[in-house]
Amino acid sequence: MKKLLSIIIIAMVLVIISTNICMYTSTSSLINDNATADAILVLGCGTKDGKPFLMLQDRLDKAIELYENNQVSTIILSGDSSDNETKIMKEYMIDQGINEDVLILDNEGYSTYQSLYNAKNVYHFNSIIVSTQQYHMYRALYILVYL
């Protein structure tokens, strides 16, 4: 029984490792800090006391940087509406001097997949830059490529 359990655990680890390698190799060439696109999609990752978590603030700041560098003309703020995440994201962006007219609030961004699906199929953007942390980037790009 222990031997079977060990084999199952090893198989699961190998599947996870091979999946990550596949995602990395199939998307690493898509990462380009100088890219331009129709929009940047900021993936939500939480708020507290009416302010974005530090990771979310980093994502928002990257969107501001790309917008100010004229690499994108629209910023999609995607997150869960149950805790006012997109509203807090919007307030942060406006406080940083971003005009409300360039912001789209996607209150149906309950997951990475849903946020990417909405950007592509609900808001109909052909080219999208994803703002997230590096550990999450490959998975997000993998989803976007095969969406």
C-alpha positions in Angstrom: 0.0 0.0 0.0 2.8 2.4 0.9 4.5 1.6 -2.4 1.4 2.4 -4.4 0.9 5.7 -2.5 4.5 6.7 -3.2 4.1 6.0 -6.9 0.9 8.1 -7.0 2.6 11.0 -5.2 5.6 10.8 -7.6 3.3 10.7 -10.6 1.4 13.8 -9.3 4.6 15.7 -8.7 5.8 14.8 -12.2 2.5 16.0 -13.8 2.7 19.3 -11.9 6.4 19.8 -12.9 5.7 18.9 -16.6 2.7 21.2 -16.7 4.7 24.1 -15.4 7.5 23.4 -17.8 5.0 23.3 -20.7 3.4 26.6 -19.6 6.8 28.3 -19.2 8.2 27.1 -22.6 5.1 27.9 -24.5 4.6 31.5 -23.1 8.1 32.8 -22.1 8.6 34.4 -25.6 5.4 36.4 -25.1 6.8 38.5 -22.2 8.0 41.8 -23.6 8.3 44.9 -21.4 8.2 47.1 -24.5 5.0 45.7 -25.9 2.0 47.8 -27.0 -1.6 46.6 -26.9 -5.1 47.8 -27.0 -5.5 47.4 -23.3 -3.8 46.3 -20.1 -5.7 43.9 -17.9 -5.0 44.3 -14.2 -5.9 41.1 -12.4 -7.3 41.7 -8.9 -5.7 40.0 -5.9 -7.3 41.6 -2.8 -7.9 44.7 -0.8 -8.0 45.6 2.9 -9.5 48.5 4.7 -10.4 50.2 1.4 -6.9 50.0 -0.1 -5.3 47.6 -2.5 -3.0 44.9 -1.1 0.7 45.6 -1.9 0.7 43.0 -4.7 -2.4 44.6 -6.3 -0.8 48.1 -5.9 2.2 46.8 -7.9 0.0 45.6 -10.6 -1.9 48.9 -10.7 1.4 50.9 -10.8 2.6 48.8 -13.7 -0.6 49.6 -15.6 -0.1 53.3 -14.9 3.5 53.1 -16.1 2.4 51.5 -19.4 -0.5 53.9 -19.9 1.8 56.9 -19.3 4.3 55.4 -21.8 1.5 55.2 -24.4 1.8 51.4 -24.6 -1.9 51.0 -23.9 -4.9 53.3 -24.2 -7.3 51.4 -22.0 -7.0 49.9 -18.5 -9.2 47.0 -17.5 -9.6 46.6 -13.8 -10.8 43.0 -13.1 -11.8 41.6 -9.8 -14.5 40.3 -7.5 -17.3 42.7 -6.9 -18.3 41.2 -3.6 -15.6 43.2 -1.7 -15.7 46.3 -3.9 -12.3 45.3 -5.3 -12.7 47.0 -8.7 -14.1 50.1 -7.0 -11.1 50.3 -4.8 -8.8 49.7 -7.8 -10.6 52.5 -9.7 -10.2 54.9 -6.8 -6.5 54.2 -6.5 -6.1 54.8 -10.3 -8.0 58.1 -10.1 -5.9 59.2 -7.1 -2.8 58.5 -9.2 -4.1 60.9 -11.9 -5.6 58.4 -14.3 -8.7 59.7 -16.1 -11.8 57.7 -15.4 -12.6 57.6 -19.1 -9.8 55.1 -19.8 -10.9 52.6 -17.1 -13.1 49.6 -17.6 -14.4 47.9 -14.5 -14.8 44.1 -14.9 -16.7 43.1 -11.8 -17.0 39.5 -13.0 -13.3 38.7 -12.6 -13.7 35.8 -10.2 -10.7 33.9 -11.6 -7.8 34.5 -13.9 -9.6 32.5 -16.6 -12.8 34.6 -16.2 -10.9 37.9 -16.3 -9.0 36.9 -19.4 -12.2 35.6 -21.0 -14.0 38.8 -20.3 -11.2 41.0 -21.7 -11.1 39.0 -24.9 -14.8 38.0 -25.4 -16.9 40.5 -23.5 -14.8 43.7 -24.1 -13.5 42.5 -27.4 -9.8 43.5 -27.1 -7.6 41.9 -29.7 -4.3 42.6 -27.9 -4.0 42.6 -24.2 -1.1 43.1 -21.7 -1.6 41.3 -18.4 -0.5 43.0 -15.3 0.4 40.4 -12.6 3.4 39.1 -10.7 5.9 37.0 -12.5 5.0 33.8 -10.7 1.5 34.1 -12.1 2.4 35.5 -15.5 3.1 32.2 -17.3 -0.2 30.6 -16.2 -2.1 33.8 -17.2 -0.5 33.9 -20.6 -1.0 30.2 -21.1 -4.7 30.6 -20.5 -4.9 33.7 -22.8 -3.1 31.9 -25.7 -5.5 29.0 -25.6 -8.6 31.0 -24.9 
